[in-house]
Amino acid sequence: MKRKPYFTFVATAAACVFAALAFANNVSCVVNWWRAFLAAGGDSSRFAAKAGGFLPWLDWAAVDNSAVTTLIPFLGLACMTRALFRMIAGRTSKAEDFPFFRGSDQLNVALGLFGTLWGIILIGYFKLDTVTMADLMMCLHTALFSTLMAVVWVFIIDRPLIRPWFRSLLEKRGLAEPEDGDLAAAVDSLVARLGEASDAFDARQKAYEAAFEKRQREYEEFFRRRIDELERSVAAERGKSSALEAKLSAVRSALG
């Protein structure tokens, strides 16, 4: 019987709890800072550049004013903990994005970009005549640390380390969903859609042909009526010409 990753699950869950506390304390620091900032009306000389959270021993992790630096590892560890729990429970998973979800790396990069933009925007809320070097460094930390965390997590931790390791754990326990099933389902869906498109095209083609034949019959009937009318008109004119010639012949005979 294959050993289940209990130790890895416990270690990852503990790291996830720590990351959750760090993120919550970071949010607390941001809230306290904004309260002091708004109370001072943006005057840097009337409040401290850095505010503490509800867990002072975790204030070292609150290095940016967007909380992205602590949010990214918390989300990643939460996904890892959930994935390990599914493996222990014997549930199958798709190996493609395991242990994360589709688009998780794009989300992390977007969060890093958000932190960068927010750090730049934050400078504009200060009274420019009271801005200190500590204020500028705080905004710079918000811009750079969030981007640094996103880059390190996605391109150094996530892609080259965590995904291959978790994928190997999933495959060793026979819990990886086969790719063939998904491919067959995709092919079946594609064939069904092509069949529907072909049927729709045939229906439109038949409707077009029926409309074309109907219009052709209408044109033929119209021209047939016009030709008949012209023939009757020509015949009438010929009759009038014959009567006129008969009258002329009678007049010649009378004069003659």
Legacy VTK file of the C-alpha trace (Angstrom):
# vtk DataFile Version 3.0
C-alpha trace
ASCII
DATASET POLYDATA
POINTS 256 float
0.000 0.000 0.000
1.387 3.384 -0.944
2.186 5.762 1.888
-0.008 8.816 2.107
1.671 12.236 2.469
0.469 12.965 6.015
3.692 14.684 7.089
3.743 16.857 3.961
0.106 17.746 4.523
0.716 18.760 8.157
3.781 20.819 7.237
1.986 22.539 4.357
-1.106 23.192 6.475
1.068 24.745 9.212
2.810 26.939 6.629
-0.601 27.911 5.230
-1.807 28.960 8.705
1.355 31.012 9.193
0.887 32.657 5.786
-2.755 33.372 6.611
-1.743 35.090 9.859
0.935 37.078 8.032
-1.603 38.182 5.411
-4.215 39.104 8.044
-1.589 41.071 10.010
-0.498 42.787 6.772
-4.089 43.823 6.095
-4.316 45.093 9.685
-1.163 47.160 9.148
-2.619 48.626 5.942
-5.907 49.511 7.670
-4.127 51.133 10.639
-1.852 53.048 8.290
-4.769 54.373 6.254
-6.621 55.439 9.407
-3.601 57.422 10.564
-3.006 58.764 7.051
-6.580 60.011 6.631
-6.649 61.454 10.145
-3.501 63.438 9.320
-4.962 64.598 6.009
-2.008 63.254 4.054
0.488 65.273 6.104
3.496 63.015 6.565
4.774 64.988 9.540
1.672 64.141 11.596
1.815 60.333 11.477
4.302 57.504 11.419
5.303 56.121 8.028
4.790 52.519 9.225
1.869 51.240 11.316
1.799 47.967 13.216
-0.783 45.191 13.013
-2.553 43.053 15.571
0.404 40.624 15.643
3.536 42.725 16.243
5.818 39.693 15.849
4.659 39.442 12.221
5.074 43.124 11.350
8.331 42.246 9.566
6.262 40.539 6.840
4.156 43.676 6.197
6.623 45.189 3.741
4.102 46.678 1.294
0.913 48.674 1.567
-1.063 46.447 -0.820
-0.716 43.147 1.132
0.101 41.366 -2.150
3.450 40.141 -0.821
1.684 38.049 1.832
-1.405 37.241 -0.226
0.448 35.364 -3.007
2.121 32.733 -0.769
-1.075 32.347 1.258
-3.087 31.524 -1.880
-0.400 29.123 -3.097
-0.093 27.287 0.235
-3.889 27.075 0.518
-4.039 25.375 -2.895
-1.211 23.017 -1.912
-2.951 22.091 1.355
-6.197 21.399 -0.484
-4.378 19.275 -3.072
-2.660 17.169 -0.392
-5.977 16.675 1.398
-7.502 15.388 -1.858
-4.587 12.984 -2.295
-4.986 11.654 1.250
-8.706 11.196 0.605
-7.899 9.267 -2.597
-9.549 11.711 -4.971
-8.336 12.031 -8.527
-7.216 15.351 -9.993
-6.068 16.697 -13.328
-2.282 16.773 -13.446
-2.050 19.731 -15.818
-2.411 22.550 -13.261
-2.056 20.481 -10.086
-1.880 21.544 -7.238
-3.123 24.946 -8.347
-5.913 25.975 -10.696
-5.972 27.064 -14.297
-4.758 30.640 -14.599
-3.229 30.758 -11.108
0.148 31.941 -12.409
-1.529 34.701 -14.445
-3.446 35.728 -11.314
-0.240 35.953 -9.280
1.478 38.055 -11.947
-1.595 40.311 -12.094
-1.489 40.716 -8.308
2.177 41.682 -8.527
1.369 44.247 -11.205
-1.446 45.595 -9.035
0.972 46.076 -6.126
3.411 47.886 -8.418
0.769 50.273 -9.728
-0.684 50.829 -6.266
2.743 51.750 -4.864
3.152 54.374 -7.598
-0.382 55.716 -7.185
0.035 55.923 -3.407
2.609 58.695 -3.707
-0.011 61.034 -5.147
-2.086 60.948 -1.947
0.631 62.627 0.130
1.014 66.354 0.599
4.057 66.884 -1.550
5.622 69.486 0.757
5.640 66.978 3.661
6.833 63.817 1.883
9.867 62.224 3.505
12.338 59.634 2.331
10.616 57.066 4.585
7.307 57.704 2.760
8.934 57.266 -0.628
10.642 54.061 0.509
7.313 52.705 1.782
5.730 53.365 -1.624
8.779 51.889 -3.338
8.560 48.772 -1.170
4.898 48.401 -2.099
5.768 48.613 -5.799
8.835 46.364 -5.779
8.167 43.730 -3.132
4.786 42.782 -4.632
6.337 42.347 -8.074
9.304 40.480 -6.608
7.024 38.056 -4.762
4.962 37.387 -7.913
8.067 36.745 -10.039
9.778 34.550 -7.429
6.640 32.542 -6.699
5.619 31.910 -10.324
8.976 31.468 -12.058
11.206 30.091 -9.268
8.887 28.269 -6.852
5.658 27.400 -8.667
6.646 26.279 -12.174
10.052 24.604 -11.681
9.574 23.141 -8.163
6.049 22.760 -6.801
4.158 21.612 -9.903
6.608 18.858 -10.930
6.865 17.567 -7.351
3.101 17.489 -6.745
2.512 15.974 -10.184
4.926 13.160 -9.363
3.160 12.565 -6.032
-0.178 12.428 -7.835
1.072 10.000 -10.481
2.830 7.722 -7.976
-0.467 7.267 -6.153
-2.380 6.623 -9.372
-4.672 9.604 -8.805
-3.875 11.504 -11.992
-6.828 11.699 -14.338
-5.873 10.331 -17.787
-5.381 12.866 -20.537
-6.920 10.492 -23.145
-10.365 10.787 -21.593
-10.261 14.537 -21.814
-8.943 14.372 -25.367
-11.640 11.899 -26.403
-14.299 14.084 -24.852
-12.884 17.120 -26.633
-12.806 15.226 -29.955
-16.374 13.982 -29.465
-17.508 17.508 -28.666
-15.692 18.837 -31.728
-17.217 16.159 -33.974
-20.681 16.911 -32.592
-20.214 20.627 -33.229
-18.962 19.968 -36.753
-22.015 17.757 -37.379
-24.336 20.481 -36.119
-22.573 23.060 -38.279
-22.817 20.744 -41.312
-26.536 20.164 -40.728
-27.116 23.882 -40.353
-25.175 24.546 -43.572
-27.185 21.894 -45.451
-30.437 23.401 -44.175
-29.392 26.875 -45.306
-28.239 25.488 -48.660
-31.560 23.729 -49.226
-33.501 26.831 -48.227
-31.389 28.900 -50.643
-31.945 26.403 -53.471
-35.701 26.319 -52.799
-35.852 30.126 -52.795
-33.793 30.239 -56.009
-36.082 27.733 -57.762
-39.167 29.615 -56.601
-37.811 32.889 -57.888
-36.801 31.257 -61.186
-40.364 29.931 -61.654
-41.735 33.390 -60.887
-39.410 34.955 -63.476
-40.327 32.306 -66.074
-44.049 32.829 -65.409
-43.636 36.616 -65.649
-41.757 36.459 -68.967
-44.220 33.863 -70.323
-47.133 36.218 -69.616
-45.307 39.122 -71.186
-44.490 37.077 -74.304
-48.119 35.958 -74.596
-49.281 39.537 -74.303
-46.803 40.616 -76.973
-47.928 37.785 -79.295
-51.567 38.779 -78.844
-50.677 42.391 -79.491
-48.772 41.473 -82.659
-51.644 39.256 -83.823
-54.107 42.073 -83.250
-51.930 44.491 -85.200
-51.677 41.948 -88.028
-55.462 41.598 -88.067
-55.865 45.347 -88.297
-53.322 45.457 -91.144
-55.177 42.688 -93.067
-58.524 44.504 -92.711
-56.927 47.722 -93.911
-55.455 45.966 -96.940
-58.856 44.454 -97.761
-60.459 47.905 -97.654
-57.753 49.302 -99.889
-58.280 46.491 -102.383
-62.004 47.176 -102.411
-61.415 50.858 -103.049
-59.042 50.078 -105.920
-61.577 47.741 -107.467
-64.298 50.377 -107.224
-62.092 52.994 -108.830
-60.787 50.724 -111.395
LINES 1 257
256 0 1 2 3 4 5 6 7 8 9 10 11 12 13 14 15 16 17 18 19 20 21 22 23 24 25 26 27 28 29 30 31 32 33 34 35 36 37 38 39 40 41 42 43 44 45 46 47 48 49 50 51 52 53 54 55 56 57 58 59 60 61 62 63 64 65 66 67 68 69 70 71 72 73 74 75 76 77 78 79 80 81 82 83 84 85 86 87 88 89 90 91 92 93 94 95 96 97 98 99 100 101 102 103 104 105 106 107 108 109 110 111 112 113 114 115 116 117 118 119 120 121 122 123 124 125 126 127 128 129 130 131 132 133 134 135 136 137 138 139 140 141 142 143 144 145 146 147 148 149 150 151 152 153 154 155 156 157 158 159 160 161 162 163 164 165 166 167 168 169 170 171 172 173 174 175 176 177 178 179 180 181 182 183 184 185 186 187 188 189 190 191 192 193 194 195 196 197 198 199 200 201 202 203 204 205 206 207 208 209 210 211 212 213 214 215 216 217 218 219 220 221 222 223 224 225 226 227 228 229 230 231 232 233 234 235 236 237 238 239 240 241 242 243 244 245 246 247 248 249 250 251 252 253 254 255
